[in-house]
Amino acid sequence: MQRFTILILVLILVVTTSLISQTAGDYRTRNSGDWSNAQIWERYNGSSWVAIGTPPTGSETITVLEADSVFVNVPVSITGTLVNQGIINPIDSLTITIANSGTYQHDRDAGSVPLCIWAEGSTMLITGVTAEAPDDRNQNYYNLTFNTPGLLSNLNMALDEVIIGGDVRVIDTGLARWYLTTALANDTSIVTVMGDIIVENGAFSSQGTSNALTTIIINHYGDVIVTGGNFSVARGSQGSGSGSTRWYLHDGDFSMSNATTQNSNQANAWFIFTKQGTQTLTLGEGNTLTALPIEVSSGTTLDMGSSVLVGSGI
């Protein structure tokens, strides 16, 4: 009897989860084809998916399913959420705009990120990647969020000469790590982040390359807020220190608690506090400070309060 009751509860939970996974008005594909062709879409009416006479406008939650390819043949502005489990192919690279409050969700492994206009207030959300990063990911995003609990391989966004206009948020990286960028030997990668770096769980760093004579530059104007996981300046040796990583904190403050930080290029990678004025470094409880290399520029005052910085290195 007890097993039967448990089984019923599990079935109720599964059914309930299924029901709340979509809401009335959501769209999903039922075939491949052009965005403007209503015949490739179906809409949830509150109880079932039904054929519809009009394509989505962009304000809904819109899912391109795994087996389908959608060719975006008309201008589309996403103010809701566009979930990509299959292939989204803009015929014109300027066809898709992820508007203010809009989200593009990459809910699959590998694939490709459609080339979009990322408006102020938009979000690039990565959820489904497990082993291979998507193509065409080197774009000027506004908010960039990682929530990949199934991640099994260390991956990088390969960002170079791009600007992240808002925040970078790391919610979960599974068993592996995400990096902002990488570089070929003898090459340079530069990334600018205007908002905050927020690490809640998982592992995140500037780069993870072992390529020699690489130069990684992060120009960061927001705060670093770490409340868990691993946040490190560099997780790649860069050829045993022949390359360099510089994370410039131009304006924001740095706080870390219940987290780990380390440095795989201890000879040539560090954070630089460089605001003309005062910045703060707050190290709370529960940290493992394996290596937190910092430099304080001329004209900058670093206020550490009662925080204690320990360990070897810079």
Secondary structure as UniProt FT lines:
FT   HELIX           2..20
FT   TURN            24..25
FT   STRAND          27..29
FT   STRAND          33..34
FT   TURN            35..36
FT   HELIX           38..40
FT   STRAND          41..44
FT   STRAND          49..51
FT   STRAND          61..64
FT   TURN            66..67
FT   STRAND          69..72
FT   STRAND          76..78
FT   STRAND          81..84
FT   STRAND          87..90
FT   TURN            93..94
FT   STRAND          96..98
FT   TURN            100..101
FT   STRAND          103..106
FT   STRAND          116..118
FT   TURN            120..121
FT   STRAND          123..126
FT   STRAND          143..147
FT   TURN            149..150
FT   STRAND          155..156
FT   STRAND          162..164
FT   STRAND          168..172
FT   TURN            174..175
FT   STRAND          177..179
FT   TURN            185..186
FT   STRAND          188..193
FT   STRAND          197..199
FT   STRAND          203..205
FT   TURN            212..213
FT   STRAND          215..220
FT   STRAND          224..226
FT   STRAND          230..232
FT   HELIX           238..241
FT   STRAND          244..249
FT   STRAND          254..256
FT   STRAND          260..261
FT   TURN            266..268
FT   STRAND          269..273
FT   STRAND          277..283
FT   TURN            285..286
FT   STRAND          288..289
FT   STRAND          294..296
FT   TURN            298..299
FT   STRAND          300..303
FT   TURN            305..306
//
